């Protein structure tokens, strides 16, 4: 299916930014940086125990992905994925919803995008309807991703042990690279979580160049505020779980999200 070029604001071609990466691999901080650069990556985020600066995930994409997964094979989740072919088989059933969601989210925006871990499995479903897509592929040390997954799911009913987490890393990396291998013409950039943490402004400059965005001093300052040094991350997670540090701010922001969505503009 041919893609339709849509003109964005100020007469420029629209650009769709898709952050692809595993859960617990650094996609949240990457998306926060992309937002700080001036790309509309969806509704405002809020801190969680696992992402003190927010997860930068759009709930509307999460709801659609859950519906697609359940339609493909009931009860399946990111941590217990179904076969890729079953996802692709949902193309006709969900074409309308996908097109509607993309139209709603991109309307009137020259630079926009989203991040959600399930997108790795859904990328082929979205691709025919994306205008000028630019993919940011985020990678983290596999063992680091696996350990973080084990920690993240320890409160879940379906806990993920280290061996299963490593197999998930292997599976999803294969899906990401397979997608890019099938579509070598797509604009893409590869990002290392470790390098991002080590020198966030340098990696932000790479992203800005890839997306054709100016990295101003103001944006660079915001990038540095977003990236929490590794030696401070544990304390920040604890703070995000306290009443004043995270729970009350999350409650307030959840109540205000409809208003924030209506008035949201990415950083300049």
C-alpha positions in Angstrom: 0.0 0.0 0.0 1.4 3.4 -0.9 1.9 6.0 1.8 0.3 9.4 1.5 2.5 12.4 2.1 0.8 14.8 4.5 1.9 18.4 4.8 2.6 19.4 8.4 2.6 22.8 10.0 4.4 25.6 8.3 4.3 23.8 4.9 6.8 21.2 5.9 6.5 17.5 5.4 5.2 15.7 8.4 7.6 13.4 10.2 6.6 10.4 12.3 9.1 9.3 15.0 8.8 5.8 16.3 10.9 4.7 19.3 11.5 0.9 19.1 13.0 -1.0 22.0 12.4 -3.5 24.7 10.7 -2.8 28.0 13.3 -1.9 30.5 15.9 -1.0 27.9 16.0 2.8 28.1 13.1 3.7 25.7 11.4 5.9 28.3 14.4 8.2 28.8 15.0 8.2 25.0 11.4 9.3 24.4 11.7 12.0 27.0 14.8 13.3 25.2 13.0 13.2 21.9 10.1 15.2 23.5 12.6 17.7 24.9 14.0 18.2 21.4 10.5 19.4 20.3 8.8 16.2 19.0 5.2 15.7 20.2 5.5 12.2 21.7 2.0 12.2 23.2 0.3 13.1 26.5 2.4 14.4 29.4 4.0 11.6 31.5 4.2 11.2 35.2 6.7 9.5 37.6 6.3 5.9 38.6 8.3 3.6 40.8 10.1 2.2 37.8 10.5 5.4 35.8 11.0 8.4 38.1 10.8 10.8 35.2 7.8 9.1 33.6 7.4 6.3 31.0 6.3 8.6 28.2 3.8 6.0 26.9 0.5 6.9 25.3 -2.4 5.0 26.8 -4.3 5.0 23.6 -1.6 3.0 21.9 -1.4 0.7 24.9 -5.1 0.0 24.7 -4.9 -0.8 20.9 -2.0 -3.1 21.4 -3.8 -5.0 24.2 -6.8 -5.5 21.9 -4.6 -6.7 19.0 -2.7 -9.2 21.3 -6.0 -10.5 22.8 -7.5 -10.9 19.3 -4.4 -12.8 18.1 -4.3 -15.1 21.1 -6.3 -14.4 24.3 -4.4 -13.6 27.4 -1.1 -12.9 25.7 1.1 -10.0 26.9 4.4 -8.4 26.2 6.1 -10.8 28.7 4.3 -13.8 27.2 4.1 -13.0 23.5 2.2 -14.8 20.8 3.7 -15.8 17.5 4.4 -12.9 15.1 2.3 -14.5 12.4 -0.8 -14.3 14.6 -0.2 -10.5 15.0 0.1 -10.0 11.3 -3.1 -11.9 10.8 -4.9 -9.1 12.6 -4.1 -6.6 9.8 -7.5 -6.4 8.2 -9.4 -6.5 11.5 -7.6 -3.6 13.0 -6.8 -1.5 9.9 -9.5 1.0 10.6 -8.6 1.5 14.3 -4.9 1.9 13.4 -5.6 4.5 10.7 -8.0 6.4 13.0 -5.5 6.5 15.9 -2.7 7.6 13.7 -4.9 10.3 12.1 -6.0 11.6 15.5 -2.5 11.7 17.0 -0.8 13.3 14.0 -3.4 15.8 13.1 -1.8 19.3 12.6 1.6 18.2 13.8 4.8 18.4 11.7 6.8 16.3 14.2 5.1 13.7 16.3 5.5 10.1 17.4 5.1 7.5 20.1 6.8 4.8 22.1 5.4 1.6 23.5 7.2 -1.8 23.8 4.5 -3.7 22.0 5.2 -1.6 18.9 8.0 -4.1 18.1 5.3 -6.7 17.3 3.0 -4.2 15.7 5.4 -2.3 13.4 4.3 -4.1 10.2 0.7 -3.2 11.0 1.5 0.5 11.4 4.0 0.9 8.6 1.6 1.3 5.6 -0.1 4.2 7.2 2.9 6.2 8.6 3.9 9.4 7.0 7.7 9.8 6.6 8.5 7.4 9.4 11.9 7.8 11.3 12.8 4.9 13.6 14.9 5.2 16.7 16.1 1.7 17.8 17.2 1.6 21.4 19.5 -1.2 22.7 20.8 -2.0 26.2 23.1 -4.6 27.5 21.0 -7.8 27.3 21.8 -8.9 30.9 21.0 -5.4 32.2 17.6 -5.5 30.4 16.9 -9.0 31.7 17.8 -8.1 35.3 15.6 -5.0 35.1 12.7 -7.1 33.7 13.0 -9.6 36.6 12.9 -6.7 39.1 10.0 -5.0 37.3 7.8 -8.1 37.2 8.5 -9.4 40.8 5.1 -8.0 41.9 3.3 -9.5 38.9 1.3 -12.7 39.1 3.3 -13.9 36.2 6.8 -13.2 37.4 9.6 -13.4 34.9 12.8 -15.2 36.0 16.2 -14.3 34.6 16.4 -17.2 32.0 12.9 -16.3 30.6 13.9 -12.6 30.6 17.0 -13.3 28.5 15.0 -15.3 26.1 12.6 -12.4 25.7 15.5 -10.1 25.0 16.7 -12.5 22.3 13.2 -12.8 20.8 12.4 -9.0 20.7 15.9 -8.1 19.4 15.3 -10.5 16.6 11.9 -9.0 15.8 13.4 -5.4 15.8 16.3 -6.4 13.5 14.0 -8.5 11.3 11.7 -5.5 10.7 14.6 -3.3 9.8 16.1 -6.0 7.6 12.8 -6.3 5.7 12.7 -2.5 5.2 16.3 -1.2 4.7 15.0 2.0 3.1 13.6 3.3 6.3 15.4 6.2 8.0 16.8 4.8 11.3 19.3 5.5 14.0 20.7 3.1 16.6 21.0 4.2 20.2 22.8 2.7 23.2 21.3 3.1 26.6 24.7 3.0 28.2 26.1 5.7 26.0 23.0 7.8 26.5 23.4 7.7 30.3 27.2 8.4 30.0 26.8 11.4 27.7 23.1 12.4 27.3 23.8 15.7 25.4 26.1 14.0 22.9 23.4 11.3 22.2 20.7 14.0 22.1 22.8 15.8 19.4 22.8 12.6 17.3 19.1 12.4 17.6 18.6 16.0 16.8 20.8 15.6 13.6 18.8 12.5 12.6 15.5 14.3 13.0 16.6 17.6 11.5 16.1 19.5 14.8 18.2 22.2 16.4 19.7 21.3 19.8 19.5 24.6 21.7 21.1 25.3 25.0 17.6 25.2 26.6 16.9 21.8 25.1 20.3 20.5 26.2 19.6 21.6 29.8 16.3 19.8 29.7 18.0 16.6 28.4 20.5 16.7 31.3 17.6 17.0 33.8 15.9 14.0 32.3 18.8 11.6 32.6 19.3 10.4 36.2 22.9 9.3 37.0 23.1 5.6 37.7 24.4 6.2 41.3 21.2 8.2 42.0 18.6 6.0 40.3 17.8 3.8 43.3 17.1 6.8 45.5 15.0 8.4 42.7 12.9 5.2 42.4 12.3 5.2 46.2 11.3 8.9 46.1 8.9 8.3 43.2 7.2 5.6 45.3 6.6 8.0 48.3 3.4 10.1 48.8 5.0 13.5 48.2 7.6 12.3 45.7 5.4 10.3 43.4 2.0 9.0 44.5 0.3 12.4 45.1 1.9 14.0 42.0 0.7 11.0 40.0 -2.8 11.3 41.3 -2.9 15.0 40.6 -1.6 14.6 37.1 -4.0 11.7 36.3 -6.9 14.0 37.3 -5.4 16.8 35.1 -4.4 14.7 32.1 -7.5 15.5 30.0 -6.7 19.2 30.4 -3.0 18.7 29.9 -3.6 16.6 26.7 -5.8 19.4 25.3 -3.2 22.1 25.9 0.0 20.0 25.4 2.8 21.4 23.3 6.3 19.8 23.0 9.3 21.7 24.3 11.0 24.4 22.2 
